Amino acid sequence: MSEVRSVEPVKLFTAMISSEQALFENVIIDLESLFGESERSAEIYPFSDYTKFYEKEMGTGLLRNFVSFKKLIDPLYLADVKLLTNELEIKYAQTETGKRTINLDPGYIALSKMVLASGKDRPHRIYIGKGIYAEVTLYYEKKTFHPFSGTYPDYASGIYIPYLNALRDRYAGELKNCFLEMKKK
């Protein structure tokens, strides 16, 4: 029989897509009001090189940016986080057309994986409640993240792997400190 264990907190992040680079800063301020102090990614990546899926709604020249948050969370809250980021997408949508100007995909880093939340069901996604699904997008093995056969093309390309590896390393240190503080109590 398997032993029930407590769940480790995870490192929350949000992946953002927009053609308006300046919009990232405004959205990060809103995300901080919801999830606390952020750790901003300095790098902005080209996104349109990997898929044209969002161009009809959001235009061309799309860019990807990431923001993570200092406070670790229970992975159980990922559905709630996705619902909050959906509200921010609506806030920043074009008033006349309702088209999004930014796409927000929250997820988390755990020691063994990177998970994204989605409102769309697919065969490789698990329902986590409130109309939201979770997808293990990358797995961690031999000191780096790796894609699955169905991983989104931009994540599978490896362009974000250095950032995500560094984020995982930071998370591992935070997790260690969290457990050391718990032992002191």
Secondary structure, DSSP 8 states (H G I E B T S, - for coil): ---------BEEEEEEEES-HHHHHHHHHHHHHHH-SEEE-S--EE-TTT--TTHHHH-SS-EEEEEEESS-B-GGGHHHHHHHHHHHHHHTS-TTT---S-EEEEEEE-SSEEEEEESS--TT-EEEETTEEEEEEEEEETTEEEE-TTS-HHHHTTTTHHHHHHHHHHHHHHHHHHHHHHHH-
